[in-house]
Amino acid sequence: MILPRYLTRIFLGWTAAVLLGLVALLQLLDLLDKASELLQRGSLTDIGRYALLRLPTMLGQLVSLAVLVGAILTFRRLAGTLEITALRTLGLGAWRILGAMLPACVLAVALQAALLLAVAPRTERALADWWDGKEVAEGQPIPLAQQLWLRNGAEIVSVESASLDGRSLAGILLVRRDAEGRALERIDARRAIHGPEGWRLLQLRLVRPDGTRPQFLAELAWAEGPSPEAIRDLARPTAAQPLDRLLAGQRGEGAVTRGPAFYATRMQAVAATMIAPFVMLLLAMPSAFGLPRQADGYRRGGIGLALGLGYLVVNGLLNAMGEAGGLESHLAAWTAPLVFALVGLLRLWHEEA
């Protein structure tokens, strides 16, 4: 028990220092990029609020990289003080040392999961609403950067403007279809308002493909309309998505703007992300070999760092391909973790041989 506690304390200390350093650097670069716009929109308080709301996303995205660099620094420190040599002399191989550091990786995984799945979706939504609505009256539809197209059950919906709470829409195109996908009617509405009784379409034109003349109505109930929360999230999407939204999208439930491949890949990628810290630790382990004054130790650390960065790049590219439907979701999410884990195992086996 003494060895795991000792290694965990050193490893977590280096990892926390690296994580805070990386986040501070990225926060500084981000604030320098946004400072003029933030000062025009508000004051120094707004800069602090912006940085605070961005913090959980940055922390969650950098945990795996911090584990990689923290592990390399930990192993180089242990090699530099000959503690690795002493442990190996006592019969403790690399696998025992690696196993002693796994509890720290479990903590890193828990932190990453909490940030990316629970905290970041809320802070990103709060940031988007605050940023877009700082000078907008409550309930006023805001023109979207691009027209929103979504599927709501059998309906196809297009929206040009939406309020921050998703309860007021403008420029609505609604196509109702049957179970086989044939259009039943097309509705062009100037406004839509969500109240206690649900959606009401205002100032609309209704056209049916049976050849009858268009109908012009002042108001029409839209009972099947998507929830205001779904409109809010789809009109101004954030990078971090809560787990329930991903699950609903994968099942095709509710309003969605993406195909099944996107949500299936995202779900697989979330699961694969949970093993990323373990892969990083495995890639960093060979840096523990070598004596303090030998250049091979630093070379091993450099190779581990390059492999870890390569893993992040390749994984991101494969996930993007999967979300676009160009690659099966399981392959897109799991190829990089499994391949780089195998590379780490082979390197470690070579060092132990």
Salt bridges, closest charged atoms under 4 A:
ASP30 OD2 - ARG54 NE 3.22
ASP46 OD1 - LYS134 NZ 3.48
GLU83 OE1 - ARG77 NE 3.95
ASP129 OD1 - ARG125 NH1 3.47
ASP132 OD2 - ARG236 NE 3.39
GLU155 OE2 - ARG176 NE 3.50
ASP178 OD2 - ARG182 NE 3.18
GLU180 OE1 - ARG182 NH1 2.39
GLU185 OE2 - ARG176 NH1 2.69
GLU185 OE1 - ARG208 NE 3.36
ASP188 OD2 - ARG186 NE 2.94
ASP188 OD2 - ARG205 NH2 3.61
GLU219 OE1 - ARG200 NH1 3.56
GLU224 OE1 - ARG176 NH2 3.68
ASP233 OD1 - ARG125 NE 3.33
ASP233 OD1 - ARG232 NE 3.08
ASP233 OD2 - ARG245 NH2 2.89
GLU253 OE2 - ARG251 NE 3.02
ASP296 OD1 - ARG299 NE 3.59
GLU323 OE2 - ARG266 NE 2.76
GLU328 OE2 - HIS330 ND1 2.98
GLU351 OE2 - ARG300 NE 2.81
GLU352 OE1 - ARG88 NH1 2.72
